[in-house]
Amino acid sequence: MRQDGFILIQTLLLLLGMGVVLLISCQQIDEEMRHHQLEQEALQLESLIRAAKADCTKDETLRYPIGQVSCTVTDKGFKMEARLENGQRIEAVVTHE
């Protein structure tokens, strides 16, 4: 009877350990997915700024399939704010070349 209890405790500890490993693995995968998503959003914001750099001619808001860019004329070029559909945004100052 004592041996059965010991085996039961070992099995429970093994299952608990496997659960902890699984939880840690899931957290790492979640972090990697968030990091990848942030990288993709940064690339999209950069693309919006590049597109608007060629398209802005005055104070205006340009709309693109992935978001919009608000352009404000300055004495040296444009101040731009790019915003994705999910709310992520970036500001940039683009000078005349």
C-alpha positions in Angstrom: 0.0 0.0 0.0 2.8 2.4 0.8 4.5 1.7 -2.5 1.2 2.6 -4.4 1.1 6.0 -2.6 4.7 6.6 -3.5 4.1 5.8 -7.2 1.0 8.1 -7.1 3.1 11.0 -5.7 5.8 10.4 -8.3 3.2 10.4 -11.1 1.6 13.6 -9.8 5.0 15.3 -9.5 5.9 14.2 -13.0 2.6 15.6 -14.4 3.1 18.8 -12.5 6.6 19.2 -13.9 5.3 18.6 -17.4 2.6 21.2 -16.9 5.1 23.8 -15.8 7.3 23.0 -18.8 4.3 23.3 -21.1 3.3 26.6 -19.6 6.8 28.1 -19.9 6.9 26.9 -23.6 3.5 28.6 -24.3 4.7 31.8 -22.7 7.8 31.8 -24.9 5.8 31.2 -28.0 3.5 34.0 -27.1 6.4 36.4 -26.6 7.8 35.4 -30.0 4.5 36.0 -31.7 4.1 39.4 -30.1 7.6 40.3 -31.1 6.9 39.2 -34.7 3.7 41.2 -34.8 5.5 44.3 -33.6 8.1 43.9 -36.3 5.4 43.6 -38.9 3.6 46.7 -37.7 6.9 48.6 -37.7 7.5 47.6 -41.3 3.9 48.6 -42.2 4.3 52.0 -40.6 7.6 52.5 -42.4 5.9 51.6 -45.7 3.2 54.2 -45.0 5.8 56.9 -44.4 7.7 56.0 -47.5 4.5 56.1 -49.6 3.4 59.4 -48.2 6.8 60.8 -48.7 6.2 60.6 -52.5 2.5 61.5 -52.3 2.3 64.4 -49.8 2.1 67.8 -51.5 0.3 69.9 -48.9 -1.4 69.7 -45.4 -3.5 66.6 -46.0 -4.4 63.1 -44.8 -3.7 60.3 -47.2 -5.5 57.0 -46.9 -3.9 53.7 -47.8 -5.2 50.1 -47.6 -3.3 49.5 -44.3 -3.8 52.9 -42.7 -3.5 56.6 -43.1 -0.8 59.4 -43.0 -1.4 62.9 -41.9 1.0 65.4 -43.5 1.8 68.8 -42.2 3.9 71.2 -44.2 7.0 72.6 -42.4 9.6 75.0 -43.6 12.0 72.1 -44.2 9.6 69.5 -45.5 6.8 67.6 -43.8 5.8 66.3 -40.4 4.0 63.0 -40.8 1.9 60.8 -38.5 1.3 57.3 -39.8 -1.5 55.3 -38.2 -2.4 51.7 -38.8 -6.0 50.4 -38.7 -5.3 48.8 -35.3 -4.2 52.2 -33.8 -0.4 51.8 -33.8 1.2 55.0 -34.9 4.5 56.7 -35.6 5.6 60.3 -36.2 8.3 61.2 -38.7 9.9 64.4 -40.1 10.7 64.2 -43.8 12.9 66.9 -45.3 13.0 68.0 -48.9 15.9 66.4 -50.7 
